[in-house]
Each structure stands twice: as structure tokens, then as C-alpha cells.
Amino acid sequence: MRKVIFILSFLLLGVLQVRAQQEIVNAIFSEALSSDVAHENLRLLCETTEGRIAGSSASVRAVELTHRIMKEMGLDSVYLQEIMVPKWVRGEREIARMNSLLLGDMNLNVSALGLSVGTGQDGLSARVIEVQGIDELEEMGREQVEGKIVFFNRPFDQTHYHTFRGYGSAVDQRYSGPHAAAKLGAVAAVVRSVTSAAHDFPHTGVTFFSEEGPNVPAVAVSTLGADLLSQWLKEDPSLSLFLRTTCEQFPDTISWNVVGEIRGSKYPNEIITVGGHLDAWDNSPGAHDDGAGCMQSIEVLRLFRELSIQPKRTIRAVMFMDEEIAQRGGQAYAEYARLKEESHYFAIESDRGAYTPRGFSIDATPENLAVIQSLQPFFAPYGMHEFFAGGSGVDIEPLKNHFNMTLAGLVTDSQRYFDVHHSGNDTFDQVNRREMQLGSAAMAAIIYLIDALDLLK
Amino acid sequence: MRKVIFILSFLLLGVLQVRAQQEIVNAIFSEALSSDVAHENLRLLCETTEGRIAGSSASVRAVELTHRIMKEMGLDSVYLQEIMVPKWVRGEREIARMNSLLLGDMNLNVSALGLSVGTGQDGLSARVIEVQGIDELEEMGREQVEGKIVFFNRPFDQTHYHTFRGYGSAVDQRYSGPHAAAKLGAVAAVVRSVTSAAHDFPHTGVTFFSEEGPNVPAVAVSTLGADLLSQWLKEDPSLSLFLRTTCEQFPDTISWNVVGEIRGSKYPNEIITVGGHLDAWDNSPGAHDDGAGCMQSIEVLRLFRELSIQPKRTIRAVMFMDEEIAQRGGQAYAEYARLKEESHYFAIESDRGAYTPRGFSIDATPENLAVIQSLQPFFAPYGMHEFFAGGSGVDIEPLKNHFNMTLAGLVTDSQRYFDVHHSGNDTFDQVNRREMQLGSAAMAAIIYLIDALDLLK
């Protein structure tokens, strides 16, 4: 009988504990949904640091702004981590103009790809061959490609529910296409924007730059522009395209990750990282990618403070610099951690757009994966059902090189992400306050649960 | 042994059947995600029939447009159902101006509430008392209220994940507040817009009109305007508010539901209805509410056609008229069905905004509820996890008065809905093509499964 009572008390304690935790999770979500602090911080970031690609003056302003925001919160510690980043500069606004004896002339909206070389001041003009991918290009061989501009026009595959799959279906053209074309003697490359949207914004992104060469000027063209170019090519295969880009690479330059901490009460030397990347493409305010991820990470600290949740472990919000080009911020963060012999317990990144969260992508041992999946019922009231094994985020991934630890990525509704990704329309007004704050709350809640319950092995 | 083989074959058949059905569900989603037909139809509706409240000329254009769209699809049958609808007319643009000896004058953005009476050409001016709800008003009593303008300022509760709960937390002020104020001698009512957004758009909606009276002029004020009015009242409680609205009610007028059908191959007399409402508030393009629901319903028929899925039962897309004011379209649809002695098998409505679908709200017997819940695995790949007992949609609900049948509502991500609901910013550009099409596909898929498998009792 005593044993039964003991077991019943134990079960009751368990139930009460789960209820108490659910109440804290609920409080986190309620507070997040009621607050506009993070959203207003994002507005400020977008308005004052548009185009904050690594190495730019806007990126320095972004470092200063987020440093100041965290300082003013009175966190236990706020500091910069010095790193060296690549410095690629777009230069003047790109020109792309179709010239056809049959059809006339028309400009297209293009954006130079990150790391691409420029055409020089005079630009270049050449005939265009359209291909649906690198395979088709390589089948053509040097004879057909040499001296031409290669136009990669395979569209984003819309049929997938998960738009990251649609992105994956076409992005090889942007990353590997220009170099593949260069190797066959092409003089430039034009890539259909890797986007789910039919509109006139070009979507940039990094392309492979070969130290050994050859490299050719490469631009993304808007999807409407790509359709037009393809149509004109059907009507006049002999049209030529004039391209002018003045991008340049400069020597690596100094930059910083920005870090803010709440010190842990019990295990201050065990670190939990929550982060986003502070840089954004130079043609964009970078609201979803990834200003929102940064402000959500700072918001996680604010939520702990506001609700007087004292973490056992040290929680760090990290604004990683240079995700878009060379991921130096993430690499440096892991390297600093190794040098300082830190102990890292858990890290989570938000870099899939500040849309309604759907779950977490978890990079962990099977045991820790199962533990995190067992938390799903806490999140079901907030529409989060997808707790699966998968990648986390490119900025926190380097931690795995040095630490045997659990990583996660915030998974959000992906339908709209590639409408704005790497493009001028990734603007503040596209970020819904409530959707963004659900993401902040989701990260705060999973950190709270993992830390409070000492869940990870 | 023979029995084992028999059972195994049976199981195998079951597995193969489920696989075949999942393939059709997948095909429905892929086709929907690839198509822009419904989205472009919505664009046309929003651009050419803005402000299509029942009884308006815009609503007649909307009837003509959707009739023509379905005619051009070559459906088996396309027709109108005649109904009588209320005719409430907003009149001239409303004026609301704060007048303070201390603070000066300032205009506020307001929108007359549906069915509200006008102030007359001269407008009216009175002192304002702010209350946080009807209870507080009634505690004040006639002495404090008489001759005043009552300002209901309890905000939308942001803390709930489900925004319909936030809406429900405040909408009584809009529906019942003005009449409650009138009964205590108020001369007008101003209601804080029932919205999740902090912006300067007023959000209208219907208010209770008493045949016996008293009724007073009533307007919604934008949330920013409400905050300002509240602030000014703190600084100068004696400020007066000038209001001018010229709304009028006219005798009921003729209108129509628009219906398109694909005839069933096996049970043509059994009807499956999929619908949305064609009317929208007169201050709005009505993109999410509910132009999208109409175009999604037509899209369900297009998806069946495009994929050569022949339904056993007759599927009807219904554009219901007059959801916003008196729900006459839904009532008439049910009444026509009763008079024609139709047999109704299933009905589903989309009227919660064309956001990413999350599941279905199901109004059914416990047995049929369980059957529909058992379909959830077909939808899990599309992020739909919420299959719960609940209301369907106000346009299809009257069917329950005459038919013992199953109803459902498409449940969508609700975070952004009340940012645009009943407001001038419910514009086409707020509707993401992919999110909308996931909703079309979800409705087509559940209709396909229910029909093909004869699931409902």
C-alpha cells in the first residue's frame, strides 16, 4: 500500500510538473504574442541597415545597432567577436539589355550573383543559349557554348509542398552553373531567379568562385524577365544580350559576431546558443533573411527576463556575420568556443523566414532526438507538429566539429519564403508580428524545457 | 493456409488502395501548387468587384463574373439561385473629428458599421465616454451615458494563438455595443476595430439593428485612432467628437447565389457542396474574406476536371451571397435544397482566409467525425494536423436544418486573418498563391476521399 501511494505521489508529481511546465510555455507564448519589441527592433534594423552584406558599411551599422539593443537590455554580458570576412562589392546598378533586329531592345531586371566577377566598365555583348540545367549545357560541349552567354532557365519546381525542395530543384544552376559555363568558354551566365514568385525582382545568392578560374560575370534575372528572354529567343535566336556589371572582390576585412548573454544560475559554463545571421544580401533589407532570426534570438533573452525565468545554463543570443557568402561568423564562433574550452549544450538557429513555426529540425543522437520529440505535446497547442531529424542552420553547424552536442533549426511555414529570399522585396512589411513572435516563443520554450529538465545527454 | 493467403491478399489490396488514393491526393496538391488559374481569377474579382456587399452593383458584377468563369469551364451545369437580400448603403465617406480646446482638432479614420443608421447630413457632436466593454457601460447607467458618444475600447486579446479567440474576445462590443449604448441614451457609438493589427485602417462588420429601436450611428475606428482618442480623452476629458455618417437602409433587393456543378457518375442525386461567400464588405476588395474561398471552390471543380477524377456524387461549387449582413444566401440555398427534395451528402466551406491550411473543423456525428479524422494521414505530408469537432461555415450551416449530413470548414493558419478582415487592406496582394492553392487542394482532396470511399453514414 505504501508503495502504491509512493507510486501515485510520484505520478502526481510528474503530472503537476508537466502542468507547471506547460504553464510556463503558455506564458512564453502569451508574452511573445503581446509584445511588439522584437518586431519594432526588426523595423529599425531593416530601415537603417538595408543591404548589410558582410564587409559593407551597413553591416557595421547592424553590428552597432544589435550591440546597442542588447546593451540597453542590461544583459549579463554583451560583446563582439572579431572575424575576418570576404568583401564582395556589387558596384553600380547592373544593366542587361536584349538587342534584337527583329524585336527591338528591352532591359531586363538582373542582380549580379554574390562573388561573381564584373564585365568591366564597357560591358559585354554576346548571343545567348538557353539551357534547362548544367547537364544540358555539358552535353552541348564547348563548340556551341564558346563565346556565348549561357542562360539557365530551369524553373523552381512548384509542385512540392516544402518550398525548400523547390529551391533545391533549381539552385544548382545559380551556384554551379556559371563556373560550368565558364569552363566551356562561355563569356557570361544569366540564371533564372530561384524563387516561387512570378514577378520582376531578381533574386541573388552566392555563386561558386574558382581561385583557379575561369570565372565569368553572372547575374540572376527576374522570373518575368527570364520568361521574356526565353520568349524572345524563340522568336529571334540570334538576339544578343548586353550585360554590364562592375562587381569586385576586395581583400578580407574586419567584422564581428554580436553576442549577448544571460548567465546560467547552476551551470554557467554550459552554453545554450540561439542565433540568426546579421548579414543580408546587399540588394535587400533582409527582413525575413535573416533580420527576423536575429531579433527573435534577442527576443528569447527578453522573454526569459520579462517572465523572470532564470536559466540553469548560460543562454547566448548570437548575431552571426557573413552567412550569405562564406559563413565565417559561424566558423569563428565555433573556433572561439574551442579555444576558450567552452562547454556547449544546445544550439538553435532561426533562418527559414519568420513565418508561423511548424516544428524543429533536430540534429542529435537518436536518444536526444527522441527526448526532443517527446516535447512535442507542449507545442501542439501552438500548431507545431513537425519534430524531425534534419539539419539545423549553417551558422551553428560548425559547433559540431568541436562539440558533441545537439543542434536544432526552427522550422516555419515555407510557402512564402522564396517569394522574398535574397531579393529587394524581403521588406519589413512582409514580416507579420504574430508569426515572427510565435517563432521567438517556440525557441524560448524549447530552450526553457531542455534547460529546466536537463534533458540532453 | 488458404485463409492466410486470403487475409494477406486483402491486406495487400488495402495497402495498394491507400497508396493509390495517396497518389491521387498528391496529384491534386501538385496540380494546385502548379496552377495560377484560381489566383488570377481572384485578382480579377478583386480588381473589378471591390466593395461587393449584398445589394450593391459590385455584387451584381461579382455574380456575373463567377457565372461567366464557371460557364467557360464547361461544367455540367451553371446557374443562379434568386434570393432577396438586405440593402444597406454606407453613403458618403464618414467624418470623425476630435475637437479639443486644449489639444486642437484631429480627424480619425472610421468606418460605419453594417446596418448602422446615419447621423444625417449635419452630423452630430457630443462628449465621449470611454468604456472597456458593455458591462462597464451598463454599470455607468443612463445618467452618465445620456447624450454622450460611447467609445468601446477593449482591445483584441493578442495572447491567444488562435486569433478567432482574440476576435471573440472583443467583437461583442461591435455587434451589441451600439444598441446597448443607445438603450442608455447615448447619441452614437465608436468601436475600436476588432483587429490584431496596429494600423490606421478601420475594420467594419455588422452591428445589431433593432426593429424596435433605439439605434444610434455607430462606427469602427482604426486601432491607431482608438489609441489616439483614448490618449486625448486622458488629456482632455471634455473634448467633443464630431461624427458624420450618411448610411441608409433600403428595401430588400434581388440577388443571387451562383452555382456550378460536375454531375456525379454513380449517385448524381447526392450533392457535395463546396463554397465560399461572394459578398464582401463595401470598404474592401474582400480578397481573403471571401473572394479566395469562392475561387478555391471553383478551383476544386477545375482540379477534378484537370486530373480526370470523375466523382460518384455531384459536386457543386456555390458562391453564397450576403454572408456579411443577413446570411440570406446560405439560408436560401438550404431552402431550395429542401424544396427540390435534394439529397445532401457533405458540404465544406472556406471562409477563414486563404492562408496555409492546418486541418478541418468537422460538424458530424461521432461516427462520421472519426471517419474523417482517420483521413488525417493523407494530409500529414501537407502540414495538416488539426482535424477536430467544431463549426463549419455560416453559409452551409443552414443545410443542417433539413439534412442529416456532415459539414466541415477549412481551417487555415489564422495569424494574419484579422489584420485584414473587413478592412480596406484585404487586398489581392495579401493572398499568397501557394497558400491559397493548398486550401483548394485540401478541399478537393477531402471531397475526393469522402466520395470515392463512400465514407459517410
Interface residues (C-beta under 8 A of the other chain):
Chain A: F29 S30 L33 S34 D36 Q158 T159 H160 Y161 T163 S196 A198 T356 R358 P381 Y382 G383 H385 E386 D413 Q415 R416 D419 N432 R434 E435 L438
Chain B: F29 S30 L33 S34 D36 Q158 T159 H160 Y161 T163 S196 A198 T356 R358 P381 Y382 G383 H385 E386 D413 Q415 R416 D419 N432 R434 E435 L438
